[in-house]
Amino acid sequence: MADEIILLDFWASMFGMRVRVALAEKGLKYEKREEDLWNKSPLLLEVNPVHKKIPVLIHNGKPICESMIIVQYIDEVWNHKSPLLPTDPYQRAQARFWADYIDKKLYDLGKKILLTKGEEQETAKKEFIECLKLLEGELGEKPYFGGENFGFVDVALVTFSSRFYAYESIGNFSIEAECPKLIAWTKRCMQKESVSSSLADPHKVHAFVMGLRKKTGIE
C-alpha cells in the first residue's frame, strides 16, 4: 500500500520549506494543504494541539510536528535515498547541534530585523551577522555543511535564504558583503531542484513581511 503523506504548511514558512526540501530530496509525493495562520483549520488544531503551528507531516494518519524533527523522521523512514544525517554518531550529534543553533539563534534575530526598528533592529542585525559568520566558519571550504553531500544542516539553514532579500532590504545591509562564502553556498544549494522548487520567491516573501510591518504599525 502506498504511503499517504499530507503536509500542513504555509507558503512563506521557512520551517515548512525545510520539510518540502526533505520530501523532494527523497523523491516523495505528498498532498500539501495550505493553512491560514490567522484562522487555523480544525485539522491543524487536532494534529498539533500543543503548539498549534505548522508544519505538520501526517504520515498514514500519524502526525509529526516541529520541522527538524519531521526532517529527521523523513530521513529515517525513507532511508533508501539521499541520506541527510551522517551514519557516524559523532557527526550526527554535530549536525543536530548546528541545526539547533540555527533554530535557537538565527530565527529570533532575523524576526527582530524584520519586525522592529531603531536600536533594537540594529542590535539584532549585528548579532545576526555574527551568527552567519560563525556558520560560515563551520562551513569552511566544504561544498555543503554535510561535506561533499547536501545534508541535515543544509536543510536547516538554506530556507532562511528565502528571507535574505527581506533582511537586507529592511535591515539595510548586504549579507554577501559580510559572508561571501555563505552566499556562494546558497547559490550552490539553489542549483538543486529539491531546493529551488521548495523555496518561496524572495520578493514575494519581502512583500509579505512589509504587509506584516504595516499591520503591526511598524511602518
Salt bridges, closest charged atoms under 4 A:
ASP3 OD1 - HIS59 NE2 2.85
ASP9 OD2 - ARG20 NE 2.55
GLU25 OE2 - LYS192 NZ 3.38
GLU31 OE2 - ARG33 NE 2.68
GLU34 OE1 - LYS32 NZ 2.65
ASP75 OD1 - LYS26 NZ 2.83
ASP100 OD2 - LYS104 NZ 2.96
ASP103 OD1 - ARG18 NH2 2.78
GLU122 OE2 - LYS125 NZ 3.13
GLU141 OE2 - LYS181 NZ 2.49
GLU176 OE2 - LYS187 NZ 3.61
GLU178 OE1 - LYS133 NZ 3.14
GLU219 OE2 - ARG213 NE 2.75
